[in-house]
Amino acid sequence: MKLLVEAPLNRLSLGNVAYNIVRELHKKNVEIGFFPTGDVDLAAYNPSTELKGYIETAVNSKFDFLKPEIPCLKLWHINGSDNRKNKDQYLFTFYECNDPTPLELTICKAQDRTFFSSTDARDHFINGGCDNAEAIPLGLDEDFKPTGKTYLKDVIHFGLMGKFENRKHTGKIIKAWAKKYGNNPKYQLSCCVTNPFFPLEQMKGLLASAVEGKNYNNINFLPTLATNDEVNELLNAIDIDLTGLSGGEGWNLPAFNATCLGKWSIVLNVTSHKDWATEENSILINPSGEMSVEDGVFFTKENPFNKGTFYTWTEDEALAAMEKAESKAGQINTEGMKLAEKFTYSNTVDSILAAIFKD
C-alpha cells in the first residue's frame, strides 16, 4: 500500500492533525511519500526515533511517489486545494461556515473524494451538490492523558484556548467570565488565546478590550504553548473548558481534548460540536441567533471562500452554563472520557484508507 501525502507538519491545528495521521500511517506500515506544506517542524512533539526516520524517508523520497497509480491524500484548506500532485487526489479539510460558495463546491467536487471532519460540514456540501463529500471524525491525540496531579487547590479553574477570533467569541467569553468571577479568589481563568496572525500590539489591544481596561488578579493570559506536553498540563490543570462556546468549528480540538480528559466543557450545540458533545458529556447550550461570518480579517466580503453565518449565544445563557459547570467541578467527567475510546486517530486513518483504496 503506497500513498502520497501533502500536508503541513507543525504545531498549529492542521499540522497537529497531520502529525497524528502520519503517526498512524507509520503504525499501520503504510509506505508514504510526503510533500510538506511549509517547513517540517516537530518541536511541539516527542516523536520516536522510528517515526522521525519514517517522516525523513517520506520527505526524501517524495518525488518517487509522483506516479499516476499512487493516490494522494491532501490535508489543507479548501482555499488552496485547486491543484493536485497525482491523478487521484483525496482532500481532508475543515469547514466552519454554513453556506458553501460556488468556488468551494467546484474545488471539492474536483477531488476524487473530499473528507470533512464533521457531519455538519459534509451535509452542507452534499446539499450543494457535492456528492463526493464524506465525514471522517478526528480522534484524541495520544499525547494527551491524565497527569494525576493536583494543580490549584480550593479554586475552580476555567480554561479558554484557541486563537483570538470573532468566530470563537473570544472577547465575549472573557468579558462574561470577568463580569461574574472577576477578582474572586475562588475562581481562576487561564487564557491561551494568542493569535499568531496578529501583530503583538494588536493582540495586546484585543486583550485589553476583552477585560475592558480593568485589572483582574484571577485572569491569566498565557503565552503560546510551544509543545504538546505544555498543552497537556493546561488541559489537566483546568476544571471547566470554555472553548466550546465558539460559534463555528471544524472539530474544536481544545474542547474535545479537555472533555476526553474528564473535564467539563461548556459547548454551543452547533456545527462539529454535534458530532461529539452530548447532554451526558458536556454542558450544552443552544444558539440564540446567528451573525455574519465577515470580520474584515479572516472572513472578508471580497473573498470567494467562507460565507454564511456563525452562531451566537446570550451572556445570560453562558453565565447560567458556567454556574451549572461549577457544580460539576472536581468531579471526573466519565462520559467525556468515553470519547477517547470512540474517537481515535487509528479509526480516522482506517476510514481514510478504506475510502481511498476501495475506489
C-alpha positions as CSV (number, residue, x, y, z in Angstrom):
1,M,0.0,0.0,0.0
2,K,1.6,3.3,-1.2
3,L,0.3,6.8,-0.6
4,L,1.4,10.3,-1.3
5,V,0.7,12.7,1.5
6,E,0.7,16.5,1.2
7,A,0.2,18.4,4.4
8,P,1.7,20.8,7.0
9,L,3.7,19.3,9.9
10,N,3.9,21.9,12.6
11,R,2.3,22.9,16.0
12,L,-0.8,24.6,14.5
13,S,-4.1,22.8,14.3
14,L,-3.7,21.5,10.8
15,G,-0.2,20.5,11.5
16,N,-1.3,18.7,14.7
17,V,-3.9,16.7,12.8
18,A,-1.4,15.8,10.1
19,Y,1.1,14.7,12.6
20,N,-1.4,12.3,14.2
21,I,-2.4,10.9,10.8
22,V,1.2,10.4,9.8
23,R,1.9,8.7,13.1
24,E,-1.0,6.3,12.5
25,L,0.1,5.6,8.9
26,H,3.5,4.7,10.3
27,K,1.9,2.3,12.8
28,K,-0.1,0.7,10.0
29,N,3.1,0.2,7.9
30,V,1.8,2.3,5.0
31,E,4.6,3.4,2.7
32,I,4.3,7.1,2.0
33,G,5.9,10.0,0.2
34,F,5.5,13.3,2.0
35,F,5.3,16.8,0.4
36,P,5.3,19.2,3.4
37,T,3.3,22.4,3.2
38,G,5.8,24.8,4.7
39,D,8.7,23.7,6.8
40,V,8.6,20.4,8.8
41,D,8.6,21.5,12.5
42,L,8.3,18.7,15.0
43,A,9.4,20.8,18.0
44,A,6.0,20.5,19.6
45,Y,6.0,16.8,19.7
46,N,8.1,13.9,21.0
47,P,8.3,11.5,18.0
48,S,10.1,8.2,18.4
49,T,13.3,7.6,16.6
50,E,11.4,5.3,14.2
51,L,8.7,7.9,13.5
52,K,11.4,10.6,12.8
53,G,13.1,8.2,10.4
54,Y,9.7,7.4,8.7
55,I,9.0,11.1,8.1
56,E,12.5,11.8,6.9
57,T,12.4,9.0,4.5
58,A,8.9,10.0,3.3
59,V,10.1,13.6,2.6
60,N,13.3,12.5,0.9
61,S,11.5,10.0,-1.4
62,K,8.5,12.2,-2.2
63,F,9.3,12.6,-5.9
64,D,9.3,8.8,-6.3
65,F,5.6,8.9,-5.4
66,L,4.7,11.2,-8.3
67,K,3.1,8.4,-10.2
68,P,-0.4,8.2,-11.7
69,E,-1.1,4.9,-9.9
70,I,-0.4,6.3,-6.4
71,P,-3.2,8.2,-4.8
72,C,-2.6,11.4,-2.9
73,L,-4.0,12.5,0.4
74,K,-4.0,16.2,0.8
75,L,-4.7,17.8,4.1
76,W,-5.4,21.5,3.7
77,H,-8.0,24.3,3.5
78,I,-10.4,24.3,0.6
79,N,-8.8,27.5,-0.5
80,G,-5.5,26.3,-1.9
81,S,-6.7,22.8,-2.9
82,D,-7.4,23.5,-6.5
83,N,-4.2,21.8,-7.7
84,R,-3.1,18.2,-7.3
85,K,0.2,16.2,-7.3
86,N,-1.2,12.9,-8.7
87,K,-4.1,11.8,-10.8
88,D,-6.2,10.7,-7.9
89,Q,-6.5,13.2,-5.0
90,Y,-8.4,12.9,-1.8
91,L,-8.8,16.1,0.2
92,F,-9.1,16.1,4.0
93,T,-10.3,19.5,5.0
94,F,-12.2,21.5,7.7
95,Y,-15.2,23.8,7.3
96,E,-16.6,26.1,9.9
97,C,-19.3,28.0,8.0
98,N,-22.7,27.0,6.7
99,D,-23.1,28.3,3.1
100,P,-20.6,26.7,0.6
101,T,-19.7,29.1,-2.2
102,P,-19.7,28.1,-5.9
103,L,-15.9,28.1,-5.9
104,E,-15.7,25.9,-2.7
105,L,-18.1,23.4,-4.3
106,T,-16.2,23.4,-7.5
107,I,-12.9,22.6,-5.7
108,C,-14.4,19.9,-3.6
109,K,-16.2,18.3,-6.5
110,A,-12.9,18.2,-8.4
111,Q,-11.4,15.8,-5.8
112,D,-11.9,12.1,-6.0
113,R,-13.4,12.4,-2.6
114,T,-13.5,15.2,-0.1
115,F,-13.3,14.2,3.6
116,F,-14.7,16.7,6.2
117,S,-14.1,16.4,9.9
118,S,-17.7,17.0,10.7
119,T,-21.1,15.7,9.5
120,D,-22.4,19.2,9.6
121,A,-19.9,20.3,7.0
122,R,-20.4,17.2,4.9
123,D,-24.2,17.8,4.9
124,H,-23.8,21.4,3.7
125,F,-21.7,20.3,0.8
126,I,-23.9,17.4,-0.2
127,N,-26.8,19.8,-0.1
128,G,-24.8,22.0,-2.5
129,G,-24.4,19.1,-5.0
130,C,-21.1,17.8,-3.8
131,D,-21.8,14.1,-3.9
132,N,-18.3,13.0,-3.2
133,A,-18.3,14.6,0.3
134,E,-17.8,12.3,3.3
135,A,-17.4,12.8,7.1
136,I,-14.5,11.3,8.9
137,P,-14.1,12.4,12.6
138,L,-10.9,13.1,14.3
139,G,-9.6,11.5,17.5
140,L,-7.8,12.2,20.7
141,D,-4.1,12.9,20.3
142,E,-2.4,10.1,22.3
143,D,0.0,12.7,23.7
144,F,-2.9,14.0,25.9
145,K,-3.6,12.0,29.0
146,P,-4.4,12.5,32.7
147,T,-1.4,13.5,34.8
148,G,-2.9,12.7,38.2
149,K,-1.5,16.0,39.6
150,T,-3.2,18.5,41.9
151,Y,-2.9,22.0,40.4
152,L,-5.0,24.8,42.1
153,K,-6.4,23.6,45.5
154,D,-9.8,25.1,46.5
155,V,-10.0,27.1,43.3
156,I,-12.4,26.4,40.4
157,H,-10.2,26.7,37.3
158,F,-11.7,27.7,33.9
159,G,-9.7,27.5,30.7
160,L,-10.0,29.1,27.3
161,M,-7.9,28.1,24.3
162,G,-7.7,28.8,20.6
163,K,-6.6,31.9,18.7
164,F,-8.5,35.1,19.4
165,E,-11.3,35.5,16.8
166,N,-14.8,36.9,16.5
167,R,-15.8,33.4,15.3
168,K,-14.7,31.9,18.5
169,H,-16.3,34.7,20.6
170,T,-13.0,35.0,22.5
171,G,-13.5,38.6,23.8
172,K,-17.2,38.0,24.6
173,I,-16.3,34.9,26.7
174,I,-13.7,36.7,28.7
175,K,-16.0,39.7,29.3
176,A,-18.8,37.4,30.5
177,W,-16.5,35.5,32.8
178,A,-15.0,38.6,34.3
179,K,-18.4,40.0,35.0
180,K,-19.3,37.1,37.1
181,Y,-16.0,35.9,38.6
182,G,-13.5,38.8,38.2
183,N,-11.2,39.2,41.2
184,N,-13.0,36.4,43.2
185,P,-10.1,34.3,44.6
186,K,-12.3,31.2,44.5
187,Y,-12.1,31.2,40.7
188,Q,-9.4,31.5,38.0
189,L,-9.4,31.8,34.2
190,S,-6.4,30.8,32.2
191,C,-6.5,32.0,28.6
192,C,-4.2,30.7,25.9
193,V,-5.6,32.8,23.0
194,T,-2.7,34.5,21.3
195,N,-3.4,34.7,17.5
196,P,-0.1,34.3,15.7
197,F,-1.6,36.2,12.7
198,F,-2.0,39.4,14.7
199,P,0.9,41.8,15.4
200,L,1.9,42.0,19.0
201,E,0.4,45.4,19.6
202,Q,-2.9,44.5,18.1
203,M,-3.0,41.4,20.2
204,K,-2.4,43.4,23.4
205,G,-5.2,45.8,22.4
206,L,-7.6,42.9,21.9
207,L,-6.8,41.5,25.3
208,A,-7.2,44.9,26.9
209,S,-10.5,45.4,25.3
210,A,-11.7,42.0,26.4
211,V,-11.1,43.0,30.1
212,E,-12.4,46.5,29.3
213,G,-9.2,48.0,30.6
214,K,-9.6,46.6,34.1
215,N,-7.1,44.7,36.1
216,Y,-8.1,41.2,37.2
217,N,-5.9,39.2,39.5
218,N,-7.6,35.9,38.6
219,I,-7.4,36.1,34.8
220,N,-4.1,34.8,33.4
221,F,-3.1,35.4,29.7
222,L,-0.6,32.7,28.9
223,P,1.9,32.8,26.1
224,T,1.6,30.4,23.2
225,L,2.2,26.9,24.4
226,A,5.0,25.5,22.4
227,T,4.7,21.8,23.0
228,N,2.0,19.1,23.4
229,D,3.4,18.5,26.9
230,E,2.6,22.1,27.9
231,V,-0.9,21.8,26.3
232,N,-1.5,18.6,28.2
233,E,-0.6,20.3,31.5
234,L,-3.1,23.1,30.9
235,L,-5.8,20.6,29.9
236,N,-5.2,18.7,33.1
237,A,-5.0,21.8,35.3
238,I,-8.5,23.2,34.4
239,D,-11.8,22.0,35.7
240,I,-14.0,23.7,33.1
241,D,-13.4,24.5,29.5
242,L,-15.0,27.5,27.8
243,T,-13.6,26.9,24.3
244,G,-16.7,25.1,23.3
245,L,-18.6,28.4,23.2
246,S,-17.2,29.0,19.7
247,G,-19.7,30.0,17.1
248,G,-18.4,27.6,14.4
249,E,-15.8,24.9,14.3
250,G,-14.4,22.1,12.1
251,W,-13.9,19.9,15.2
252,N,-12.7,22.1,18.2
253,L,-9.7,20.2,19.4
254,P,-9.2,22.0,22.7
255,A,-12.8,21.5,23.9
256,F,-12.8,17.9,22.6
257,N,-9.5,17.1,24.2
258,A,-10.5,18.6,27.6
259,T,-13.7,16.5,27.6
260,C,-11.8,13.4,26.7
261,L,-9.6,14.0,29.8
262,G,-12.6,14.1,32.0
263,K,-13.1,17.9,32.2
264,W,-16.4,19.7,31.8
265,S,-16.8,21.7,28.6
266,I,-19.5,24.3,28.0
267,V,-20.4,23.7,24.4
268,L,-22.6,25.6,21.9
269,N,-24.7,22.9,20.2
270,V,-23.8,23.7,16.6
271,T,-21.5,22.6,13.7
272,S,-18.9,20.0,14.5
273,H,-19.7,20.0,18.2
274,K,-22.8,18.0,17.5
275,D,-20.6,15.0,16.4
276,W,-19.2,14.5,19.9
277,A,-20.8,16.8,22.5
278,T,-23.9,15.4,24.2
279,E,-26.1,16.3,27.3
280,E,-24.3,13.5,29.1
281,N,-20.7,14.5,28.4
282,S,-20.9,18.3,28.1
283,I,-22.9,21.3,29.3
284,L,-24.7,22.2,26.2
285,I,-26.4,25.5,25.3
286,N,-28.4,26.1,22.2
287,P,-27.6,29.0,19.9
288,S,-29.7,32.2,20.4
289,G,-29.0,33.6,16.9
290,E,-26.6,34.0,14.0
291,M,-24.1,36.6,12.9
292,S,-22.3,37.2,9.6
293,V,-19.0,35.4,9.2
294,E,-17.4,38.6,7.9
295,D,-15.0,40.0,10.3
296,G,-12.8,42.1,7.9
297,V,-9.8,39.9,8.9
298,F,-10.1,36.2,8.3
299,F,-13.5,36.3,6.6
300,T,-13.9,39.2,4.2
301,K,-16.6,40.2,1.8
302,E,-14.3,40.1,-1.2
303,N,-13.1,36.6,-0.6
304,P,-14.9,33.9,-2.6
305,F,-14.5,31.5,0.3
306,N,-16.0,31.1,3.8
307,K,-19.5,32.6,3.6
308,G,-22.6,32.3,5.7
309,T,-23.1,32.8,9.4
310,F,-21.7,31.8,12.8
311,Y,-23.8,31.1,15.8
312,T,-24.2,33.2,18.8
313,W,-25.4,32.9,22.5
314,T,-26.5,35.4,25.1
315,E,-24.5,36.3,28.1
316,D,-27.2,35.1,30.5
317,E,-27.1,31.7,28.8
318,A,-23.4,31.4,29.1
319,L,-23.3,32.5,32.8
320,A,-26.1,30.0,33.6
321,A,-24.0,27.3,32.0
322,M,-20.9,28.4,34.0
323,E,-23.0,28.1,37.2
324,K,-24.0,24.6,36.2
325,A,-20.4,23.7,35.4
326,E,-19.4,24.9,38.9
327,S,-21.5,22.2,40.5
328,K,-19.6,19.6,38.5
329,A,-16.1,21.0,39.0
330,G,-13.9,18.4,40.7
331,Q,-16.0,15.5,39.5
332,I,-14.4,13.4,36.8
333,N,-16.4,13.5,33.6
334,T,-16.6,9.8,33.0
335,E,-18.9,10.1,30.0
336,G,-16.5,12.5,28.4
337,M,-13.6,10.1,28.9
338,K,-15.5,7.5,26.9
339,L,-15.0,9.8,23.8
340,A,-11.3,8.8,23.9
341,E,-12.3,5.2,23.2
342,K,-14.8,6.1,20.4
343,F,-12.8,8.7,18.6
344,T,-9.2,7.6,17.8
345,Y,-6.8,8.6,15.1
346,S,-6.5,4.9,14.4
347,N,-10.1,4.9,13.4
348,T,-9.6,8.1,11.4
349,V,-6.8,6.6,9.4
350,D,-8.7,3.3,8.9
351,S,-11.6,5.3,7.4
352,I,-9.3,7.3,5.2
353,L,-7.5,4.2,3.8
354,A,-10.8,2.3,3.4
355,A,-12.2,5.1,1.3
356,I,-9.1,5.6,-0.8
357,F,-8.2,2.1,-1.6
358,K,-11.7,0.8,-2.2
359,D,-12.0,3.2,-5.2
